[in-house]
Amino acid sequence: MQIFDWVLDKLGFIDEDDEELDFGVGMVPQKDEDENVDKITEVLTRAPIKRTDINVLDYREREMYVRDKCEQMKAANEDIEGQKLEYKHVTEQLADIDELCALSLSQFTELERAARKIDLIERQEENYVRPLAKITEAQFREMERLEDEIPQAIKKIRSEEERQMTIKRDMNLLEGEKGALAYQRKEDKVKARNAKALLFICSFVSLLAILLLFALQVTLDFDVRLGYYTVFAFFAISLTSVYVTYKNAQADQVKAEMKINRAISLQNSVKIKYVNSTNLIDYYYSKYDVNNSYELNYMWEKYIEEKAARNHSEEVAIKLEAARKELMAILRNYKLNDPAMFIYQPSILTEEEVRTDVRRSLILRRKKLKKGMDFNQYSLETSKKEIEDLIREYPKFSMEILAIVETYE
């Protein structure tokens, strides 16, 4: 580990002043340093081809060794170029922050005010609670297409549903009335039939009484005139009563028959209305792809909520774009390399703590990039030196080695 520490020290990866940055924002996170050291350890512990492990006189081993060093130089050079660009970008961002921090109070206040507009809009959007989408995109588009007619359609369907229920209720009432009338007609038939039977019984009883009285008169010489009068009176009264009952039963039966026919006629008329209402409702259901007016009303309410949410998003986007343009117009008055950083991170201008954290993060990133470039430069120079040493020690292979190197240039 002492050799490893020595290499890190030579490469500039160990710095006694790393524990605290000089701009007073706190300690460097130990976790970041540990991750950095782990990456360096991984690179250093890779097993490159060593000269002591090859037979230089063997063409294949010699070519493999040279190509390995060339690959290392190529990779290191590519990494250096990428890190230089990133280092330049980070340095420019730090310079931009320093440039703005050096502004006068009135200038910075103008920037801060414009940045607060963006920050306020973004915070309001974060706190905005969007409704839970309960309809599909296809349903939303269909509601949007039929937006002008849906409210009236809901009223029409609901009205037809209520009318259909009323008609159905009337049908049930007529069916019940028809059943009651049929039962009444049956009762009247029974009354008429009973009246006929009672007439027969009364006639039979009266005849039997007359015969009995006649027998008493003939055989016993009784005076049965009072009996005859009584039998005739009974028969007359019974005949009258039975006749009246029979006629009333027949009249009630006719009335019940007429009422039944009228109920059937009304029921048929109501059935036609019910069928027409049902067909109209089925048409509306099919047109709007729903099962009832409540489902259509539910979809309409969710469409209104979703439309409001989308309009809100559009309004926020317009306000945000206007606020960003306003801030960009102010930032263009100053010599900044990357003004977009402040456009999309307005809290850098509005909150000192955020500004300090961002600056600190950029300094850490730049430091890591510097270490990475130093290490890649060391790797590049080391590989180059090893090839040069190989050429000096074995000049007879110099043309061959240079030919291999040229393939990587």
C-alpha positions as CSV (number, residue, x, y, z in Angstrom):
1,M,0.0,0.0,0.0
2,Q,2.9,2.4,0.5
3,I,3.9,2.0,-3.2
4,F,0.3,2.6,-4.2
5,D,0.2,5.8,-2.0
6,W,3.5,6.9,-3.5
7,V,2.1,6.6,-7.0
8,L,-1.1,8.5,-6.0
9,D,1.0,11.2,-4.4
10,K,3.2,11.6,-7.6
11,L,0.1,11.8,-9.7
12,G,-1.4,14.5,-7.5
13,F,-4.3,12.4,-6.1
14,I,-3.3,12.9,-2.5
15,D,-3.5,16.5,-1.2
16,E,-3.2,17.4,2.4
17,D,-5.4,20.4,1.8
18,D,-8.3,18.3,0.4
19,E,-10.0,18.1,3.8
20,E,-11.5,21.6,3.5
21,L,-12.1,23.9,0.5
22,D,-10.9,27.4,0.7
23,F,-14.2,29.1,0.0
24,G,-15.7,28.1,3.3
25,V,-18.5,25.7,2.3
26,G,-17.6,22.8,4.5
27,M,-15.7,19.5,4.3
28,V,-15.2,17.5,1.1
29,P,-17.4,14.4,1.3
30,Q,-15.4,11.3,2.3
31,K,-17.7,9.2,0.1
32,D,-16.7,11.0,-3.1
33,E,-13.0,10.6,-2.3
34,D,-13.4,6.9,-1.6
35,E,-15.2,6.4,-4.9
36,N,-12.4,8.3,-6.7
37,V,-9.7,6.2,-5.0
38,D,-11.6,3.0,-5.9
39,K,-11.6,4.0,-9.6
40,I,-7.9,4.8,-9.5
41,T,-7.2,1.5,-7.8
42,E,-9.2,-0.4,-10.4
43,V,-7.2,1.2,-13.2
44,L,-3.8,0.7,-11.5
45,T,-4.5,-2.9,-10.6
46,R,-5.3,-3.9,-14.2
47,A,-2.7,-6.3,-15.5
48,P,-1.0,-4.5,-18.5
49,I,1.6,-6.4,-20.4
50,K,5.1,-6.0,-18.8
51,R,8.3,-6.2,-20.7
52,T,9.7,-8.6,-18.1
53,D,6.8,-11.0,-19.0
54,I,7.5,-11.2,-22.7
55,N,10.2,-12.4,-25.1
56,V,11.1,-9.3,-27.1
57,L,12.8,-11.4,-29.7
58,D,9.4,-13.2,-30.4
59,Y,7.5,-11.3,-33.1
60,R,4.1,-12.1,-31.8
61,E,4.8,-11.2,-28.2
62,R,6.7,-8.1,-29.3
63,E,3.7,-6.9,-31.5
64,M,1.2,-7.7,-28.7
65,Y,3.3,-5.6,-26.2
66,V,3.5,-2.6,-28.6
67,R,-0.1,-2.8,-29.5
68,D,-1.1,-2.9,-25.8
69,K,0.9,0.3,-25.2
70,C,-0.6,1.9,-28.2
71,E,-4.1,1.0,-27.0
72,Q,-3.3,2.5,-23.6
73,M,-2.0,5.7,-25.2
74,K,-5.1,5.9,-27.5
75,A,-7.5,5.4,-24.6
76,A,-5.7,7.9,-22.4
77,N,-5.6,10.5,-25.2
78,E,-9.4,10.1,-25.9
79,D,-10.1,10.4,-22.1
80,I,-7.9,13.5,-21.9
81,E,-9.7,15.3,-24.8
82,G,-13.2,14.5,-23.3
83,Q,-12.0,15.6,-19.8
84,K,-10.6,18.8,-21.2
85,L,-13.9,19.8,-22.7
86,E,-15.8,18.9,-19.5
87,Y,-13.1,20.8,-17.4
88,K,-13.6,23.8,-19.7
89,H,-17.4,23.7,-19.3
90,V,-17.2,23.4,-15.5
91,T,-14.7,26.2,-15.3
92,E,-17.0,28.4,-17.4
93,Q,-19.9,27.7,-15.2
94,L,-17.8,28.6,-12.1
95,A,-16.8,31.8,-13.9
96,D,-20.4,32.6,-14.6
97,I,-21.4,32.2,-11.0
98,D,-18.4,34.4,-9.9
99,E,-19.4,36.9,-12.6
100,L,-22.9,37.3,-11.3
101,C,-21.8,37.3,-7.6
102,A,-19.6,40.3,-8.5
103,L,-22.5,42.3,-9.8
104,S,-23.8,45.4,-8.0
105,L,-26.8,45.0,-5.6
106,S,-29.3,46.6,-8.0
107,Q,-28.1,44.4,-10.9
108,F,-28.2,41.2,-8.9
109,T,-31.6,42.2,-7.5
110,E,-33.0,42.5,-11.0
111,L,-31.7,39.0,-11.8
112,E,-33.1,37.6,-8.6
113,R,-36.5,39.1,-9.2
114,A,-36.7,37.5,-12.7
115,A,-35.4,34.2,-11.3
116,R,-38.0,34.2,-8.6
117,K,-40.8,34.4,-11.2
118,I,-39.5,31.1,-12.7
119,D,-39.0,29.5,-9.3
120,L,-42.5,30.5,-8.2
121,I,-44.1,29.0,-11.3
122,E,-42.1,25.8,-10.9
123,R,-43.1,25.5,-7.2
124,Q,-46.7,26.1,-8.0
125,E,-46.6,23.4,-10.7
126,E,-45.0,21.0,-8.2
127,N,-47.8,21.6,-5.7
128,Y,-50.5,21.3,-8.3
129,V,-52.5,18.1,-7.8
130,R,-53.5,16.7,-11.1
131,P,-56.7,14.6,-11.2
132,L,-56.3,10.9,-11.4
133,A,-56.9,10.0,-15.0
134,K,-60.1,7.8,-15.2
135,I,-60.6,7.9,-18.9
136,T,-58.5,6.7,-21.8
137,E,-56.9,9.0,-24.4
138,A,-59.4,7.7,-26.9
139,Q,-62.3,8.5,-24.6
140,F,-60.8,12.0,-24.1
141,R,-60.5,12.6,-27.8
142,E,-64.1,11.4,-28.3
143,M,-65.4,13.7,-25.6
144,E,-63.4,16.5,-27.1
145,R,-65.0,15.9,-30.5
146,L,-68.5,15.8,-29.1
147,E,-67.9,18.5,-26.5
148,D,-70.7,20.8,-27.8
149,E,-73.5,18.2,-27.7
150,I,-72.6,16.0,-24.6
151,P,-74.3,18.2,-22.0
152,Q,-77.6,18.2,-23.9
153,A,-77.1,14.5,-24.7
154,I,-76.8,13.7,-21.0
155,K,-80.1,15.6,-20.3
156,K,-81.9,13.8,-23.2
157,I,-80.7,10.4,-22.2
158,R,-81.6,11.0,-18.5
159,S,-85.0,12.3,-19.6
160,E,-85.6,9.2,-21.8
161,E,-84.5,6.9,-19.0
162,E,-87.0,8.5,-16.6
163,R,-89.7,8.4,-19.3
164,Q,-88.9,4.7,-19.9
165,M,-89.2,4.0,-16.2
166,T,-92.5,5.8,-16.0
167,I,-93.8,3.9,-19.0
168,K,-92.6,0.6,-17.5
169,R,-94.4,1.5,-14.2
170,D,-97.6,2.3,-16.2
171,M,-97.3,-1.1,-17.9
172,N,-97.0,-2.8,-14.6
173,L,-100.0,-0.9,-13.3
174,L,-102.0,-1.8,-16.4
175,E,-101.0,-5.4,-16.1
176,G,-102.1,-5.4,-12.4
177,E,-105.4,-3.8,-13.3
178,K,-105.9,-6.3,-16.1
179,G,-105.3,-9.1,-13.7
180,A,-107.8,-7.6,-11.1
181,L,-110.4,-7.2,-13.8
182,A,-109.9,-10.7,-15.1
183,Y,-110.4,-12.0,-11.5
184,Q,-113.5,-9.8,-11.2
185,R,-114.9,-11.2,-14.4
186,K,-114.3,-14.7,-13.1
187,E,-116.1,-13.9,-9.9
188,D,-119.1,-12.5,-11.9
189,K,-119.3,-15.6,-14.0
190,V,-119.3,-17.7,-10.8
191,K,-122.1,-15.4,-9.4
192,A,-124.2,-15.9,-12.6
193,R,-123.6,-19.6,-12.5
194,N,-124.5,-19.8,-8.8
195,A,-127.7,-17.7,-9.5
196,K,-128.8,-20.3,-12.0
197,A,-128.1,-23.1,-9.6
198,L,-130.0,-21.3,-6.9
199,L,-133.0,-20.8,-9.2
200,F,-133.1,-24.5,-9.9
201,I,-132.9,-25.4,-6.2
202,C,-135.6,-22.9,-5.3
203,S,-137.9,-24.2,-8.1
204,F,-137.2,-27.8,-6.9
205,V,-138.0,-27.0,-3.3
206,S,-141.1,-25.1,-4.2
207,L,-142.4,-27.9,-6.4
208,L,-141.6,-30.5,-3.7
209,A,-143.5,-28.4,-1.2
210,I,-146.5,-28.1,-3.4
211,L,-146.6,-31.8,-4.0
212,L,-146.4,-32.4,-0.3
213,L,-149.2,-30.0,0.5
214,F,-151.3,-31.6,-2.3
215,A,-150.7,-35.0,-0.8
216,L,-151.8,-33.7,2.7
217,Q,-154.9,-32.2,1.2
218,V,-156.0,-35.3,-0.6
219,T,-155.1,-37.9,1.9
220,L,-155.8,-36.1,5.2
221,D,-158.2,-33.5,3.9
222,F,-156.1,-30.7,5.4
223,D,-156.7,-27.1,4.5
224,V,-153.4,-26.2,2.8
225,R,-154.3,-22.9,1.2
226,L,-152.0,-21.0,3.5
227,G,-149.2,-23.4,2.6
228,Y,-149.8,-22.8,-1.0
229,Y,-149.7,-19.0,-0.5
230,T,-146.5,-19.4,1.5
231,V,-144.8,-21.5,-1.2
232,F,-145.8,-19.2,-3.9
233,A,-144.5,-16.2,-2.0
234,F,-141.2,-18.0,-1.3
235,F,-140.9,-18.9,-5.0
236,A,-141.7,-15.4,-6.1
237,I,-139.2,-13.8,-3.7
238,S,-136.5,-16.4,-4.6
239,L,-137.1,-16.0,-8.3
240,T,-136.9,-12.2,-8.0
241,S,-133.7,-12.3,-5.9
242,V,-132.0,-14.8,-8.2
243,Y,-133.0,-12.9,-11.3
244,V,-131.6,-9.7,-9.9
245,T,-128.4,-11.4,-8.8
246,Y,-128.0,-13.0,-12.2
247,K,-128.6,-9.8,-14.1
248,N,-126.2,-7.8,-11.9
249,A,-123.6,-10.5,-12.4
250,Q,-124.1,-10.4,-16.1
251,A,-123.9,-6.6,-16.2
252,D,-120.7,-6.6,-14.0
253,Q,-119.2,-9.3,-16.3
254,V,-119.9,-7.1,-19.3
255,K,-118.4,-4.1,-17.6
256,A,-115.3,-6.1,-16.5
257,E,-114.9,-7.3,-20.1
258,M,-115.1,-3.8,-21.4
259,K,-112.5,-2.6,-18.8
260,I,-110.2,-5.5,-19.7
261,N,-110.4,-4.7,-23.4
262,R,-109.7,-1.0,-22.6
263,A,-106.7,-2.0,-20.4
264,I,-105.4,-4.2,-23.1
265,S,-105.7,-1.4,-25.6
266,L,-103.9,1.0,-23.3
267,Q,-101.3,-1.6,-22.5
268,N,-100.6,-2.1,-26.2
269,S,-100.3,1.7,-26.7
270,V,-97.9,1.9,-23.7
271,K,-95.9,-1.0,-25.0
272,I,-95.4,0.9,-28.3
273,K,-94.2,3.9,-26.4
274,Y,-91.9,1.7,-24.3
275,V,-90.4,0.1,-27.4
276,N,-89.8,3.5,-29.0
277,S,-88.2,4.9,-25.9
278,T,-86.0,1.8,-25.5
279,N,-84.9,2.0,-29.1
280,L,-84.0,5.7,-28.7
281,I,-82.1,5.0,-25.5
282,D,-80.2,2.1,-27.1
283,Y,-79.3,4.5,-30.0
284,Y,-77.8,7.0,-27.5
285,Y,-76.0,4.3,-25.6
286,S,-74.5,3.0,-28.9
287,K,-73.5,6.5,-30.1
288,Y,-71.7,7.4,-26.9
289,D,-70.5,3.9,-26.0
290,V,-72.0,3.9,-22.5
291,N,-74.4,1.8,-20.5
292,N,-76.5,4.6,-19.0
293,S,-76.6,8.3,-18.5
294,Y,-74.7,8.2,-15.3
295,E,-71.7,6.6,-17.0
296,L,-71.8,9.3,-19.7
297,N,-72.1,12.0,-17.0
298,Y,-69.1,10.4,-15.2
299,M,-67.0,10.4,-18.4
300,W,-68.0,14.0,-19.0
301,E,-66.9,15.1,-15.5
302,K,-63.6,13.4,-15.9
303,Y,-63.1,14.9,-19.3
304,I,-63.7,18.4,-17.8
305,E,-61.2,17.7,-15.0
306,E,-58.6,16.3,-17.5
307,K,-59.2,19.3,-19.9
308,A,-58.7,21.7,-17.0
309,A,-55.4,19.9,-16.0
310,R,-54.1,20.1,-19.6
311,N,-55.1,23.7,-20.0
312,H,-53.3,24.4,-16.7
313,S,-50.1,22.7,-18.0
314,E,-50.3,24.7,-21.2
315,E,-50.7,27.9,-19.2
316,V,-47.8,27.0,-17.0
317,A,-45.6,26.2,-20.0
318,I,-46.5,29.6,-21.6
319,K,-45.8,31.5,-18.3
320,L,-42.6,29.5,-17.7
321,E,-41.4,30.3,-21.3
322,A,-42.1,34.0,-20.8
323,A,-40.3,34.1,-17.5
324,R,-37.3,32.3,-18.9
325,K,-37.1,34.6,-21.8
326,E,-37.2,37.6,-19.5
327,L,-34.4,36.2,-17.4
328,M,-32.4,35.3,-20.5
329,A,-32.7,38.9,-21.8
330,I,-31.2,40.2,-18.6
331,L,-28.4,37.6,-18.5
332,R,-27.4,38.5,-22.1
333,N,-26.3,41.9,-20.7
334,Y,-23.4,40.1,-19.0
335,K,-20.5,38.1,-20.3
336,L,-21.7,34.6,-19.5
337,N,-20.6,31.3,-21.0
338,D,-23.6,29.2,-20.1
339,P,-26.7,31.3,-19.1
340,A,-29.0,28.3,-19.6
341,M,-27.7,27.0,-16.2
342,F,-29.5,29.8,-14.5
343,I,-32.6,29.6,-16.6
344,Y,-33.2,26.0,-15.6
345,Q,-31.8,26.4,-12.1
346,P,-33.2,29.7,-10.9
347,S,-32.7,28.8,-7.3
348,I,-28.9,29.5,-7.9
349,L,-29.9,33.1,-8.1
350,T,-32.6,33.2,-5.5
351,E,-31.0,31.1,-2.7
352,E,-27.5,31.7,-1.4
353,E,-27.3,28.2,0.1
354,V,-28.1,26.6,-3.3
355,R,-25.6,28.9,-5.0
356,T,-22.9,27.8,-2.5
357,D,-23.7,24.1,-2.9
358,V,-23.6,24.4,-6.7
359,R,-20.3,26.3,-6.7
360,R,-18.9,23.7,-4.2
361,S,-20.1,20.8,-6.4
362,L,-18.5,22.4,-9.5
363,I,-15.2,22.9,-7.7
364,L,-15.2,19.2,-6.7
365,R,-16.0,18.1,-10.2
366,R,-13.2,20.3,-11.7
367,K,-10.8,18.9,-9.1
368,K,-11.7,15.3,-10.0
369,L,-11.4,16.1,-13.7
370,K,-8.0,17.6,-13.1
371,K,-6.9,14.4,-11.3
372,G,-8.3,12.3,-14.1
373,M,-6.4,14.3,-16.8
374,D,-3.2,14.1,-14.7
375,F,-3.6,10.3,-14.4
376,N,-4.3,9.8,-18.1
377,Q,-1.4,12.1,-19.0
378,Y,0.8,10.0,-16.8
379,S,-0.4,6.8,-18.4
380,L,0.1,8.3,-21.9
381,E,3.7,9.4,-21.1
382,T,4.5,6.1,-19.4
383,S,3.3,4.1,-22.4
384,K,5.2,6.4,-24.8
385,K,8.4,6.1,-22.8
386,E,8.2,2.3,-22.7
387,I,7.9,2.2,-26.5
388,E,10.8,4.6,-26.8
389,D,12.9,2.5,-24.4
390,L,12.1,-0.6,-26.4
391,I,13.2,1.1,-29.7
392,R,16.5,2.3,-28.0
393,E,17.3,-1.2,-26.6
394,Y,16.3,-3.0,-29.8
395,P,17.0,-0.6,-32.8
396,K,16.8,-3.5,-35.2
397,F,13.0,-3.6,-34.5
398,S,12.5,0.2,-34.7
399,M,11.0,0.3,-38.2
400,E,8.6,-2.6,-37.3
401,I,7.6,-0.9,-34.0
402,L,7.1,2.5,-35.7
403,A,5.0,0.9,-38.4
404,I,2.7,-0.6,-35.6
405,V,2.5,2.8,-33.9
406,E,1.6,4.6,-37.1
407,T,-1.5,2.4,-37.5
408,Y,-2.9,4.1,-34.3
409,E,-2.2,7.7,-35.4
